[in-house]
Amino acid sequence: MTVSSTGSTGKVAFVTGAGSGIGRVTAGAFARAGARVALADLSADGVLVGSDAASFATGHAMVVGSGQTA
C-alpha cells in the first residue's frame, strides 16, 4: 500500500480490522506517513500488537473500542 507522506501529516486515520492482515499494514502505512492512527478490531490482542508497531514508527497511535461485543 502506498500512502502519500505529504497528504497524511496532521491528519487522523481510523482503521478498522487493525489487529491483523491488511488492516494492520494499512495502520502502519498511515503512521509512517505521519498520520495519527486510531486502531480498532475485535481482537484485543492483535490490535494492541498493531498499535505497538505504529507507535514505535511514529508515536501517534491509539487503540479504540477493541474487544468482542455480544
trRosetta pair geometry for C-beta under 8 A, 3 or more apart (Angstrom, degrees):
i j d omega theta_ij theta_ji phi_ij phi_ji
1 25 6.1 130 12 133 124 107
1 26 6.0 15 49 -99 175 66
1 29 4.9 -78 92 -61 115 169
2 29 7.6 -149 -127 -163 10 134
3 7 7.9 -127 171 69 73 98
3 8 5.7 43 153 -52 112 145
3 29 4.6 130 -2 148 125 104
3 30 5.6 -146 -150 -86 172 52
3 32 7.6 125 60 70 121 89
3 33 4.3 -100 108 -38 114 155
3 35 7.8 -76 159 -4 143 124
4 7 4.0 47 90 22 121 107
4 8 6.3 158 85 -19 65 94
4 33 6.7 86 89 -155 31 135
5 8 6.1 -65 -136 36 30 108
5 9 7.0 42 170 -36 64 98
5 32 7.8 -68 -97 124 101 73
5 33 4.5 -141 -100 -146 60 76
5 34 5.9 91 -159 -2 75 115
6 9 7.2 -43 -153 9 25 108
7 11 7.4 1 147 -6 62 146
7 33 7.8 -14 66 164 67 128
8 11 5.4 -102 -158 43 46 117
8 13 7.4 -14 -147 -40 107 119
8 30 6.0 -165 -153 -152 139 68
8 33 3.8 57 52 124 154 113
8 34 4.9 134 100 63 94 87
8 35 4.2 -77 178 -45 101 98
9 33 7.4 -120 -50 143 64 70
9 34 3.6 -26 -89 131 72 144
9 35 7.2 -113 -83 -67 21 51
10 34 7.3 -3 -7 139 53 111
10 35 7.9 -50 52 -112 26 56
11 34 8.0 75 33 104 81 87
11 35 4.9 -41 78 -119 84 99
11 36 7.4 -158 98 28 37 76
12 35 6.4 142 -114 -177 17 97
12 36 4.9 -29 -106 72 74 98
12 37 7.6 164 -160 -87 59 26
12 38 6.6 27 180 -8 104 105
13 26 7.9 -146 158 147 139 93
13 27 7.2 176 107 -122 123 57
13 30 4.0 -60 25 -169 161 160
13 35 4.6 59 -10 136 106 147
13 36 7.4 171 22 82 68 46
13 37 5.1 -17 66 -112 98 74
13 38 7.2 -169 92 29 49 69
14 38 4.7 -15 -112 67 70 112
14 40 7.1 14 -179 1 86 116
14 64 7.8 -41 -139 47 97 138
15 18 4.4 92 109 -74 107 114
15 23 5.6 141 160 -164 106 83
15 26 5.4 168 -133 101 132 110
15 27 4.3 -145 56 -78 162 90
15 30 6.9 -171 -48 18 127 143
15 37 6.3 -6 4 -166 116 102
15 38 7.1 164 22 81 67 55
15 39 5.6 -17 68 -111 99 62
15 40 7.0 174 89 29 50 73
16 23 6.5 -84 105 -127 39 130
16 40 4.9 -29 -110 77 65 105
16 41 7.0 138 -171 -80 54 57
17 20 7.6 -73 172 54 75 64
17 21 7.1 -45 158 68 107 106
17 22 7.0 12 121 75 127 85
17 23 3.3 -165 108 -61 80 147
17 40 7.8 16 -6 89 34 71
17 41 5.8 84 -128 -105 18 92
18 23 4.3 -122 -82 150 35 108
18 24 5.7 105 -174 -82 55 53
18 26 7.4 -105 -106 67 80 95
18 27 4.5 62 -138 -42 114 143
18 37 8.0 142 -127 161 150 115
18 39 3.6 -121 94 -153 160 96
18 40 6.2 93 15 45 111 37
18 41 5.1 -127 52 -41 65 111
18 46 7.8 160 105 125 56 94
18 47 5.3 71 87 -124 94 88
18 50 4.8 175 150 120 90 159
18 51 7.6 69 131 -56 130 75
19 23 6.7 23 29 87 49 132
19 24 6.6 -56 108 -63 14 104
19 39 7.8 126 -57 166 56 113
19 41 3.3 175 -24 141 107 168
19 42 7.2 -87 1 53 149 53
19 43 3.9 127 180 65 164 110
19 44 8.0 -4 -105 -6 131 7
19 45 7.5 73 -152 78 117 55
19 46 2.7 69 -176 106 100 119
19 47 4.3 -55 -82 -53 85 69
19 49 7.5 75 -154 47 64 96
19 50 5.9 -131 -112 -11 28 132
19 66 7.5 119 -71 -133 114 115
20 23 6.7 50 64 52 39 103
20 24 5.5 -18 -135 -19 12 125
20 41 7.5 116 6 -146 72 153
20 43 6.8 26 -15 49 107 150
20 46 5.0 -52 -41 -163 89 139
20 50 7.7 -119 -55 -58 34 122
21 24 6.2 115 53 19 31 98
21 25 7.1 -64 144 0 37 103
22 25 5.7 -59 -146 42 33 111
22 26 6.0 37 155 -23 68 108
23 26 5.7 -54 -144 36 28 112
23 27 6.4 30 157 -19 63 105
23 39 7.9 111 156 -147 105 91
23 41 6.7 134 119 -84 154 114
23 50 7.5 -22 117 -127 90 161
24 27 5.8 -52 -148 34 30 111
24 28 6.5 29 154 -16 63 107
24 46 7.4 -98 -70 169 124 98
24 49 7.8 -12 -127 98 133 94
24 50 4.4 -124 -123 -110 92 117
24 53 7.3 55 -175 53 101 144
25 28 5.8 -57 -151 39 31 112
25 29 6.3 33 152 -23 65 106
26 29 5.7 -54 -147 33 31 112
26 30 6.5 28 156 -15 65 104
27 30 6.0 -57 -151 38 30 108
27 31 6.3 30 153 -20 65 109
27 37 5.1 112 -160 180 84 144
27 39 5.3 31 -124 -95 151 106
27 50 5.6 63 69 170 149 117
27 51 7.9 -65 155 -84 146 51
27 53 8.0 99 101 81 109 106
27 54 5.3 -70 143 -72 101 137
27 61 7.2 73 170 -128 112 122
28 31 5.6 -56 -145 37 32 113
28 32 6.2 29 158 -17 67 107
28 50 7.5 -113 -48 -160 91 82
28 53 5.7 -37 -95 124 112 117
28 54 5.6 -131 -96 -86 56 81
28 57 6.4 119 -152 -19 78 160
29 32 6.0 -55 -146 38 28 108
29 33 6.3 23 155 -16 62 112
30 33 5.7 -64 -148 41 30 110
30 35 4.3 -49 171 54 93 130
30 37 5.1 126 95 -88 118 114
30 54 7.9 2 73 -136 84 123
31 34 8.0 113 176 -13 27 10
31 35 6.6 -83 -83 65 31 76
31 37 4.8 -60 -70 -10 90 138
31 54 3.9 -177 -58 -155 161 90
31 55 7.8 -80 -152 -50 146 26
31 57 4.7 95 123 81 118 128
31 58 4.6 -156 176 11 87 130
31 60 6.2 173 -138 71 84 91
31 61 5.8 -15 -104 -66 131 110
32 57 5.1 -69 -77 172 75 135
32 58 6.7 -151 -85 -49 32 113
34 58 7.0 170 -110 -132 32 139
34 60 7.9 40 -174 38 36 154
35 60 7.1 -170 114 114 38 136
36 60 4.2 -106 -112 174 65 114
36 61 7.5 -177 -167 -79 58 36
36 62 7.8 10 172 6 97 99
37 51 8.0 -169 100 -120 108 71
37 54 5.2 -85 63 179 142 149
37 58 7.9 102 5 57 108 136
37 60 6.3 100 13 116 74 84
37 61 4.7 -13 68 -111 99 80
37 62 7.5 170 92 27 56 59
38 61 7.8 165 -84 -158 26 57
38 62 5.6 -20 -112 70 68 89
38 63 7.8 124 -164 -123 61 12
38 64 5.0 5 -176 2 108 126
39 47 5.1 165 133 -163 114 99
39 50 5.4 173 -155 104 156 119
39 51 5.1 -144 36 -74 143 91
39 54 6.9 167 -45 16 130 151
39 61 6.4 20 -13 -173 114 103
39 62 7.2 -177 22 89 79 38
39 63 5.3 -39 71 -107 96 62
39 64 7.1 147 67 23 42 73
39 66 7.7 14 113 -65 86 114
40 47 6.7 -13 -158 -128 13 148
40 63 7.4 127 -85 -164 47 62
40 64 5.3 -43 -77 77 97 82
40 65 5.0 8 -130 71 113 101
40 66 6.4 -161 -144 -72 52 67
41 44 7.6 -175 86 -71 90 26
41 46 5.7 -79 110 86 153 109
41 47 4.0 180 35 -62 113 115
41 50 7.5 95 -8 24 141 144
41 66 5.7 13 59 -122 67 93
42 66 7.4 145 -135 -159 9 63
42 67 7.2 -40 -158 113 47 13
42 68 5.3 51 -169 -91 96 68
42 69 7.8 -103 -123 10 95 74
43 46 3.6 35 110 21 126 117
43 47 6.1 148 87 -16 72 85
43 66 7.3 -45 87 -164 34 105
44 47 6.2 -62 -145 40 27 104
44 48 6.4 28 157 -21 63 109
44 66 4.4 120 -109 138 67 115
44 67 4.8 28 -65 -77 115 68
45 48 5.9 -59 -152 34 29 111
45 49 6.7 27 153 -17 64 104
46 49 5.8 -55 -154 34 33 110
46 50 6.4 31 151 -16 66 107
47 50 5.3 -51 -146 40 38 115
47 51 6.2 40 154 -22 68 103
47 63 5.4 113 135 -131 113 113
47 66 4.5 -151 58 -106 147 135
48 51 5.7 -50 -143 35 32 110
48 52 6.5 39 153 -23 62 101
48 63 6.3 -18 -88 -72 61 155
48 66 7.2 -179 -44 101 79 175
49 52 5.7 -51 -153 30 32 114
49 53 6.7 31 151 -17 63 103
50 53 5.8 -54 -152 35 34 110
50 54 6.4 26 154 -13 67 108
51 54 5.7 -55 -143 42 35 108
51 55 5.9 38 156 -22 68 108
51 61 4.7 175 -154 134 74 123
51 62 6.8 24 -143 -154 128 9
51 63 4.8 -73 -55 -56 155 96
52 55 5.8 -55 -143 37 27 111
52 56 6.3 26 158 -19 63 107
53 56 6.0 -56 -148 36 27 109
53 57 6.5 28 152 -21 61 107
54 57 5.6 -56 -152 33 33 114
54 58 6.6 -32 169 32 66 101
54 60 7.5 -82 149 78 98 60
54 61 3.6 109 103 -75 115 150
55 58 7.1 -95 -144 60 23 64
55 59 6.0 47 -166 -108 66 29
55 60 7.4 175 -115 37 55 27
55 61 4.4 -109 -62 42 72 112
58 61 7.0 108 63 -29 100 91
63 66 5.3 -29 174 -16 115 125
